[in-house]
């Protein structure tokens, strides 16, 4: 927040106070008779100056304006002070005391000898004018206070509606999470379990060393996938993004060793405190790219470069064209799309492109200021 924005409300308040004092003084100056008593002038001037502290001590400001209004000509000063008092205090006893004082000043004439000599019609007219002079600022103050209170209530109502909409959205997401968790557990978990069982059966029946090693790898990967799937299902059911294991770039070495893909890894200028979401996104990017290399470019070497630069983490994965022919593996085509969506949610970017040598390149950038 700038210095000018901090000072602006104070300058506006000072300007309003100055204008109020000026108008009250002008009202007194325009009606002062030629042979005015000095004490009446002094009391009227004190009433105008009393408006300077009407914000901090509104009731005292009304008290200060009363002598100037009764024995002088500071009617406007008394009305301004009373209006601000009503705005601040609303139906407080100070408001009605100020109303009575201002009414008395308008109803009673000074000196008192002149007041006694008035006719009953003049007393009635002075009483009507007293009610108007004292009642108008009180009514305006009460209206301003009521408007402020209504505005606060409307703001609270809007905030309450926003909370209700958020709660409803959270409930819908929780229900959708639970449905996805059930489907993942019932369908995917069942299929992976069957794969693990078939790998175990193959491991028990085969005597070929290479087939035995392949069966062990399949069984190990199936077991690991089941563990990750169960953790993801628990996260979906709990609705918390922070629950469950979250792999990061510190586990890239283990991921690369088990990927069965030749990899050249370069890591540069990684911050010590890396946000968990960014670290997990980098890990998943490398994992998905290595999976795609294994499926679509068997025998190709992958070059991975992870670099921290200008407040962001950059991940680039390149692979050559396929070195050996391989059988086509099923692919849903959603892996890269999911990575792009993850990068967008984190405020980053995600790009894919073919390389000149027939390979493929993936570039992702994730901001670190999260």
Backbone torsions as a table, in degrees:
resi	resn	phi	psi	omega
1	UNK	NA	131.7	-175.5
2	UNK	-80.4	164.6	179.9
3	UNK	-65.1	-36.4	-179.7
4	UNK	-64.4	-39.2	179.3
5	UNK	-68.2	-32.8	179.3
6	UNK	-68.8	-38.4	-175.4
7	UNK	-83.5	-15.6	-173.9
8	UNK	-60.7	-48.0	178.2
9	UNK	-59.2	-38.1	179.0
10	UNK	-65.4	-39.1	178.8
11	UNK	-67.5	-39.0	177.9
12	UNK	-63.9	-44.1	178.6
13	UNK	-62.6	-41.2	178.3
14	UNK	-63.3	-40.2	178.6
15	UNK	-64.3	-40.7	179.2
16	UNK	-66.2	-42.5	179.3
17	UNK	-63.1	-42.3	178.9
18	UNK	-63.0	-42.6	178.8
19	UNK	-64.2	-41.2	179.3
20	UNK	-62.7	-43.9	179.3
21	UNK	-65.3	-40.0	179.9
22	UNK	-63.8	-44.9	179.9
23	UNK	-65.8	-40.0	178.6
24	UNK	-64.7	-42.2	178.4
25	UNK	-66.2	-38.8	177.8
26	UNK	-64.2	-39.1	177.8
27	UNK	-62.0	-39.7	177.5
28	UNK	-69.2	-45.5	-175.9
29	UNK	-63.3	-34.9	-177.1
30	UNK	-73.4	-19.1	-175.5
31	UNK	-114.3	2.1	179.6
32	UNK	-66.5	123.6	177.4
33	UNK	-72.5	166.8	-177.2
34	UNK	-65.3	-39.9	-177.5
35	UNK	-105.4	53.8	-178.8
36	UNK	-79.4	145.3	176.7
37	UNK	-71.5	138.6	-178.7
38	UNK	-58.7	-38.9	-177.7
39	UNK	-64.8	-32.5	178.2
40	UNK	-65.9	-38.1	178.4
41	UNK	-66.5	-43.9	-179.3
42	UNK	-63.5	-43.2	179.2
43	UNK	-64.4	-38.7	178.0
44	UNK	-66.0	-41.2	177.1
45	UNK	-63.9	-40.7	177.5
46	UNK	-63.1	-35.8	177.8
47	UNK	-63.8	-40.9	178.8
48	UNK	-65.8	-42.3	180.0
49	UNK	-69.7	-25.6	179.1
50	UNK	-63.3	-18.3	178.3
51	UNK	-68.7	-14.6	-177.3
52	UNK	-65.7	-29.7	-179.0
53	UNK	-112.3	28.4	179.6
54	UNK	-71.3	-19.7	-179.6
55	UNK	-77.6	-42.9	-178.6
56	UNK	-83.5	-38.1	-178.2
57	UNK	-130.2	73.5	-174.2
58	UNK	-65.3	-37.4	-179.0
59	UNK	-68.8	-40.7	177.8
60	UNK	-64.3	-35.1	177.8
61	UNK	-62.2	-40.1	176.6
62	UNK	-63.9	-42.8	179.2
63	UNK	-60.0	-40.3	-178.9
64	UNK	-67.1	-32.7	-178.7
65	UNK	-78.7	-16.5	-175.4
66	UNK	-63.8	-49.5	179.5
67	UNK	-60.2	-39.7	178.7
68	UNK	-65.9	-32.3	177.7
69	UNK	-76.9	-38.2	-177.8
70	UNK	-72.1	-46.7	-175.9
71	UNK	-105.3	2.6	-179.6
72	UNK	-136.1	-137.0	-173.1
73	UNK	-136.7	26.6	-176.3
74	UNK	-90.5	51.5	-179.8
75	UNK	-65.6	-45.9	-177.8
76	UNK	-64.4	-37.5	177.8
77	UNK	-61.8	-42.6	178.8
78	UNK	-64.9	-38.6	179.7
79	UNK	-67.7	-40.6	178.8
80	UNK	-64.1	-45.5	179.8
81	UNK	-63.2	-40.6	-180.0
82	UNK	-67.6	-39.3	178.4
83	UNK	-62.9	-41.1	178.5
84	UNK	-69.1	-35.7	176.6
85	UNK	-62.5	-43.0	179.0
86	UNK	-65.8	-35.6	178.6
87	UNK	-64.4	-40.9	-177.6
88	UNK	-77.3	-46.7	-170.6
89	UNK	-95.7	-17.7	-178.2
90	UNK	56.1	-118.7	-174.3
91	UNK	-88.9	22.4	179.6
92	UNK	-68.9	157.8	180.0
93	UNK	-63.1	-27.0	178.5
94	UNK	-64.6	-34.6	178.9
95	UNK	-63.4	-45.8	-177.9
96	UNK	-73.6	-30.0	173.4
97	UNK	-65.5	-44.2	176.3
98	UNK	-61.8	-39.3	176.8
99	UNK	-59.8	-45.2	-179.5
100	UNK	-63.9	-40.1	-179.6
101	UNK	-65.6	-46.0	180.0
102	UNK	-66.6	-39.3	175.8
103	UNK	-60.1	-44.9	180.0
104	UNK	-61.0	-41.9	179.9
105	UNK	-63.3	-34.8	179.0
106	UNK	-80.8	-30.8	-178.0
107	UNK	-79.8	-40.8	-177.5
108	UNK	-88.8	134.0	177.6
109	UNK	-100.3	145.5	177.8
110	UNK	-111.2	135.2	0.1
111	UNK	-72.5	164.0	-174.3
112	UNK	-66.1	-26.2	178.9
113	UNK	-61.9	-39.1	177.9
114	UNK	-68.8	-32.2	179.7
115	UNK	-66.6	-38.7	-179.2
116	UNK	-66.6	-32.7	-175.8
117	UNK	-79.2	-5.4	-179.2
118	UNK	-71.0	151.3	177.9
119	UNK	-80.8	167.4	-177.9
120	UNK	-65.1	-32.9	176.6
121	UNK	-62.4	-41.5	178.9
122	UNK	-66.6	-36.4	175.8
123	UNK	-63.2	-41.4	179.5
124	UNK	-63.8	-44.5	179.1
125	UNK	-63.4	-41.6	178.1
126	UNK	-64.4	-35.8	177.2
127	UNK	-65.7	-40.4	178.1
128	UNK	-63.9	-46.9	179.5
129	UNK	-64.0	-34.1	177.5
130	UNK	-63.6	-41.7	177.9
131	UNK	-63.6	-39.8	-180.0
132	UNK	-67.1	-47.3	-176.6
133	UNK	-64.9	-40.9	-179.4
134	UNK	-84.7	-30.6	-175.8
135	UNK	-78.9	-33.2	-177.4
136	UNK	-62.2	-50.6	178.5
137	UNK	-64.0	-33.8	177.3
138	UNK	-65.2	-43.5	-179.8
139	UNK	-63.3	-42.8	179.4
140	UNK	-64.1	-42.6	178.8
141	UNK	-62.6	-41.6	178.3
142	UNK	-65.0	-37.8	178.7
143	UNK	-66.1	-42.2	178.7
144	UNK	-63.2	-43.5	178.1
145	UNK	-62.9	-41.2	178.6
146	UNK	-64.9	-39.0	178.2
147	UNK	-63.3	-42.7	178.3
148	UNK	-62.3	-42.7	179.4
149	UNK	-64.7	-40.5	178.6
150	UNK	-65.3	-39.4	178.1
151	UNK	-61.8	-41.4	177.6
152	UNK	-64.3	-41.2	178.8
153	UNK	-64.1	-40.8	178.9
154	UNK	-65.2	-38.9	177.1
155	UNK	-64.3	-41.3	177.1
156	UNK	-64.5	-39.1	178.3
157	UNK	-64.6	-42.2	178.3
158	UNK	-63.1	-41.9	178.0
159	UNK	-64.0	-38.8	178.5
160	UNK	-64.8	-39.9	177.9
161	UNK	-65.8	-39.2	177.3
162	UNK	-61.9	-42.9	177.8
163	UNK	-62.6	-40.0	179.8
164	UNK	-64.5	-40.5	177.8
165	UNK	-65.4	-39.4	177.9
166	UNK	-64.2	-41.9	178.6
167	UNK	-62.3	-40.9	178.7
168	UNK	-64.6	-42.7	178.1
169	UNK	-63.7	-39.3	177.7
170	UNK	-63.6	-39.0	178.9
171	UNK	-65.5	-40.9	178.7
172	UNK	-64.9	-42.9	178.4
173	UNK	-64.2	-39.6	179.0
174	UNK	-62.6	-40.9	178.4
175	UNK	-64.9	-40.5	179.2
176	UNK	-68.0	-37.9	176.0
177	UNK	-60.8	-44.4	-179.6
178	UNK	-63.0	-39.9	178.6
179	UNK	-64.3	-45.3	178.1
180	UNK	-62.4	-38.8	179.2
181	UNK	-62.6	-41.7	179.1
182	UNK	-63.6	-44.3	-178.9
183	UNK	-65.6	-42.5	178.8
184	UNK	-62.2	-42.4	-178.2
185	UNK	-68.4	-42.0	-174.5
186	UNK	-75.2	-35.6	-172.8
187	UNK	-98.8	-61.0	-173.4
188	UNK	-66.5	-45.9	-178.6
189	UNK	-61.0	-38.4	179.4
190	UNK	-64.0	-44.3	-178.7
191	UNK	-65.8	-42.0	-179.9
192	UNK	-66.7	-36.2	177.1
193	UNK	-63.1	-40.0	177.7
194	UNK	-63.7	-40.0	178.5
195	UNK	-62.3	-45.2	179.3
196	UNK	-62.0	-39.6	179.6
197	UNK	-66.2	-41.6	178.9
198	UNK	-65.3	-38.4	177.6
199	UNK	-64.8	-39.4	177.4
200	UNK	-64.3	-40.3	178.2
201	UNK	-65.2	-41.1	177.7
202	UNK	-63.8	-37.9	179.4
203	UNK	-64.9	-34.9	-178.6
204	UNK	-78.5	-25.2	-173.2
205	UNK	-96.9	-28.5	-174.0
206	UNK	-85.2	152.5	175.4
207	UNK	-117.4	-7.6	178.6
208	UNK	-73.6	133.0	-175.5
209	UNK	-63.8	-43.5	-178.3
210	UNK	-66.5	-43.0	178.2
211	UNK	-64.0	-38.1	178.9
212	UNK	-64.2	-41.5	178.6
213	UNK	-65.2	-40.7	178.3
214	UNK	-63.0	-42.1	179.5
215	UNK	-64.6	-38.7	178.2
216	UNK	-64.5	-41.5	178.8
217	UNK	-63.5	-44.4	180.0
218	UNK	-61.9	-43.4	-179.7
219	UNK	-65.2	-40.9	-179.7
220	UNK	-65.1	-45.1	179.7
221	UNK	-66.1	-37.6	178.8
222	UNK	-64.2	-42.7	178.7
223	UNK	-62.9	-44.1	178.7
224	UNK	-63.3	-41.0	179.0
225	UNK	-63.5	-39.1	177.4
226	UNK	-62.6	-40.3	179.0
227	UNK	-63.6	-44.8	178.4
228	UNK	-66.1	-38.3	179.2
229	UNK	-63.8	-41.9	178.7
230	UNK	-64.0	-38.4	177.6
231	UNK	-65.9	-39.3	177.8
232	UNK	-66.9	-38.6	177.5
233	UNK	-62.9	-40.7	178.0
234	UNK	-64.4	-37.3	177.1
235	UNK	-64.5	-43.9	179.5
236	UNK	-61.8	-39.7	-178.4
237	UNK	-72.1	-35.3	-179.4
238	UNK	-78.9	-24.9	-179.2
239	UNK	77.5	10.3	-178.8
240	UNK	-106.7	128.9	-179.7
241	UNK	-77.0	-15.5	-176.2
242	UNK	-95.8	-7.4	-179.5
243	UNK	-79.6	157.2	175.0
244	UNK	81.6	165.7	-179.0
245	UNK	-68.0	145.8	178.5
246	UNK	-133.1	97.0	-178.9
247	UNK	-65.6	150.3	-179.2
248	UNK	-132.9	-172.2	-175.9
249	UNK	-69.5	-15.7	175.6
250	UNK	-66.7	-17.4	-179.1
251	UNK	-102.4	14.4	-178.4
252	UNK	-66.0	-35.8	179.9
253	UNK	-58.7	-46.1	178.6
254	UNK	-64.3	-38.6	178.6
255	UNK	-63.3	-43.0	-178.3
256	UNK	-67.0	-39.2	179.6
257	UNK	-62.3	-33.6	-178.0
258	UNK	-95.8	7.7	-175.3
259	UNK	-87.4	-18.1	-177.8
260	UNK	61.2	34.3	178.8
261	UNK	-131.9	130.6	174.8
262	UNK	-64.2	128.6	-172.4
263	UNK	-133.5	137.8	167.7
264	UNK	-110.9	113.8	-174.7
265	UNK	-109.5	132.8	175.3
266	UNK	-130.4	125.3	179.4
267	UNK	-123.6	125.0	-175.5
268	UNK	-133.2	134.1	169.7
269	UNK	51.1	51.3	176.5
270	UNK	-85.0	128.2	179.3
271	UNK	-62.5	152.1	178.3
272	UNK	-66.5	-41.0	179.1
273	UNK	-103.6	92.9	-179.0
274	UNK	-99.0	127.6	178.8
275	UNK	-54.6	138.6	-175.4
276	UNK	-61.6	-37.4	-179.8
277	UNK	-66.0	-39.8	178.8
278	UNK	-68.1	-43.0	178.8
279	UNK	-61.8	-42.7	178.3
280	UNK	-65.7	-38.5	179.4
281	UNK	-64.4	-41.1	177.2
282	UNK	-63.3	-41.9	179.0
283	UNK	-61.7	-46.6	-178.3
284	UNK	-66.4	-32.6	177.9
285	UNK	-64.3	-47.8	178.1
286	UNK	-63.6	-41.4	-178.9
287	UNK	-61.4	-46.7	-178.6
288	UNK	-66.3	-38.9	-179.9
289	UNK	-67.3	-40.9	177.4
290	UNK	-65.1	-36.9	176.5
291	UNK	-63.1	-42.3	179.4
292	UNK	-66.5	-38.0	176.8
293	UNK	-62.6	-43.4	-179.8
294	UNK	-63.4	-36.5	-176.7
295	UNK	-82.5	-43.5	-168.8
296	UNK	-106.3	-16.5	179.8
297	UNK	-136.6	64.0	-177.0
298	UNK	-61.5	136.8	179.8
299	UNK	86.5	-11.0	-178.4
300	UNK	-77.7	151.4	178.1
301	UNK	-93.6	135.7	178.6
302	UNK	-103.7	135.4	177.0
303	UNK	-112.0	119.3	-176.1
304	UNK	-114.1	129.9	177.3
305	UNK	-131.0	121.7	178.4
306	UNK	-119.1	126.0	-171.6
307	UNK	-141.7	132.4	172.7
308	UNK	-94.7	122.7	-174.9
309	UNK	-157.1	133.5	174.6
310	UNK	53.2	48.0	175.9
311	UNK	70.9	22.6	179.8
312	UNK	-147.7	161.5	176.5
313	UNK	-109.7	121.3	-178.5
314	UNK	-106.5	132.7	-179.9
315	UNK	-125.1	126.1	178.2
316	UNK	-130.8	128.4	178.6
317	UNK	-126.0	123.1	175.8
318	UNK	-119.1	146.6	173.5
319	UNK	-139.4	150.5	177.9
320	UNK	-78.3	179.7	174.1
321	UNK	-71.2	164.1	-178.2
322	UNK	-61.5	133.8	179.5
323	UNK	-90.5	-33.6	-177.3
324	UNK	-127.1	146.4	176.7
325	UNK	-69.4	145.6	-180.0
326	UNK	-145.0	158.9	178.9
327	UNK	-72.1	144.6	179.4
328	UNK	-67.9	127.1	178.9
329	UNK	-101.7	148.9	-179.0
330	UNK	-65.0	143.1	179.7
331	UNK	-146.2	129.9	179.6
332	UNK	-81.3	-15.2	179.3
333	UNK	76.0	12.8	-176.5
334	UNK	-105.9	-6.2	-176.2
335	UNK	-62.9	-53.2	-179.6
336	UNK	-66.6	-34.7	177.1
337	UNK	-63.1	-41.5	177.3
338	UNK	-64.8	-37.5	177.2
339	UNK	-65.0	-40.6	178.0
340	UNK	-64.3	-39.1	178.1
341	UNK	-67.0	-39.4	178.1
342	UNK	-62.6	-43.8	178.9
343	UNK	-63.2	-39.9	179.4
344	UNK	-64.7	-41.1	179.3
345	UNK	-64.8	-30.6	178.6
346	UNK	-85.7	-0.7	179.7
347	UNK	84.3	17.9	-178.6
348	UNK	-106.8	-155.1	-178.5
349	UNK	-140.4	160.2	-178.1
350	UNK	-147.7	128.0	-177.1
351	UNK	-134.9	143.9	174.7
352	UNK	-132.3	148.7	180.0
353	UNK	-164.0	153.2	173.2
354	UNK	-79.9	147.2	178.3
355	UNK	-96.8	166.1	-177.0
356	UNK	-67.0	-27.7	-178.6
357	UNK	-88.2	12.6	177.5
358	UNK	90.0	6.6	178.9
359	UNK	-93.9	-154.3	-174.9
360	UNK	-143.9	147.0	-179.1
361	UNK	-132.3	138.2	176.5
362	UNK	-126.5	130.3	176.8
363	UNK	-126.5	130.0	178.8
364	UNK	-132.7	143.5	176.5
365	UNK	-131.5	130.6	-178.6
366	UNK	-125.6	123.9	178.5
367	UNK	-68.0	147.2	-178.6
368	UNK	-96.8	-11.8	-177.3
369	UNK	-86.7	65.9	179.6
370	UNK	-122.0	NA	NA
